[in-house]
């Protein structure tokens, strides 16, 4: 999935940094493409576009070292949000039915 994210991610990085990127291994911070100001802009954009939430651990700069590393992080966050370990309630007529998604994930 991460490879499918790369073209869109490179487009987002171009919009934020003004630099056209084609190399998924381009060093974003080392080359000065990302700094503390546009890093926040990037986070907001990624959360809005991909619907992911980053943890404090995710915000370590090595996750944002290159577009490829960032795509790996986004893919991991997307996978984590697909099967949350929470219980959902679904209304079925007048009877409430609880569905535990973690029980069904193993099948």
C-alpha positions in Angstrom: 0.0 0.0 0.0 2.9 2.4 0.7 3.9 2.5 -2.9 0.4 3.5 -3.9 0.6 6.4 -1.4 3.9 7.8 -2.8 2.6 9.7 -5.8 -0.1 11.5 -3.8 2.4 12.1 -1.0 5.0 13.6 -3.4 2.3 15.9 -4.7 1.4 17.0 -1.1 5.1 17.6 -0.3 5.4 19.7 -3.5 2.4 21.8 -2.5 3.9 22.5 1.0 7.5 23.0 0.1 7.3 24.3 -3.4 9.8 21.7 -4.6 9.0 19.1 -7.2 10.0 15.7 -5.8 10.4 12.6 -7.8 12.7 10.7 -5.5 11.0 8.7 -2.7 14.3 8.6 -0.8 14.9 12.3 -0.9 16.1 13.5 2.6 13.3 15.9 3.6 14.8 17.5 6.7 18.5 17.1 5.8 18.0 18.9 2.5 16.0 21.6 4.2 12.8 20.8 2.4 11.0 20.4 5.7 11.4 22.6 8.7 9.5 23.2 11.9 7.0 25.6 10.3 6.0 23.6 7.3 6.2 20.3 9.2 3.1 21.4 11.1 1.4 22.2 7.8 2.3 18.8 6.5 0.9 17.0 9.5 -2.4 18.9 9.2 -2.6 18.2 5.5 -1.9 14.5 6.0 -4.4 14.1 8.8 -7.1 15.8 6.6 -6.3 13.9 3.4 -5.7 10.5 4.7 -7.9 10.6 7.8 -5.1 9.5 10.1 -4.0 10.7 13.5 -0.4 10.6 14.5 0.8 9.6 17.9 3.6 11.4 19.8 5.9 8.5 18.8 5.0 8.9 15.1 6.3 12.5 15.3 9.9 11.4 15.6 11.8 12.9 12.6 13.1 9.6 11.4 9.5 8.7 10.3 9.6 11.9 8.2 13.1 11.4 6.9 12.1 10.6 3.4 8.8 10.4 1.4 9.2 6.6 1.5 9.5 6.5 5.3 6.5 8.8 5.6 4.4 6.6 3.2 5.3 3.6 5.5 4.1 5.5 8.5 0.8 6.5 6.8 0.2 3.0 5.6 0.7 1.7 9.2 -1.7 4.3 10.5 -4.3 3.5 7.9 -4.0 -0.2 8.7 -4.3 0.5 12.4 -7.6 2.5 11.9 -9.2 -0.2 9.8 -9.8 -2.6 12.7 -9.9 -0.6 15.9 -10.3 -2.6 19.1 -13.5 -0.9 20.1 -17.1 -2.1 20.3 -19.6 -0.6 17.9 -23.3 -0.5 18.4 -25.6 -1.0 15.5 -29.3 -0.3 15.7 -31.4 -3.1 14.3 -35.1 -2.2 14.7 -35.7 -1.7 18.4 -32.9 -4.0 19.4 -29.4 -2.8 19.8 -26.7 -5.2 18.6 -23.1 -5.0 19.7 -20.4 -5.9 17.2 -16.9 -6.5 18.4 -14.7 -5.9 15.3 -11.7 -7.6 16.9 -13.5 -10.9 17.1 -14.3 -10.8 13.4 -10.9 -9.8 12.3 -9.4 -13.2 12.9 -11.9 -15.0 10.6 
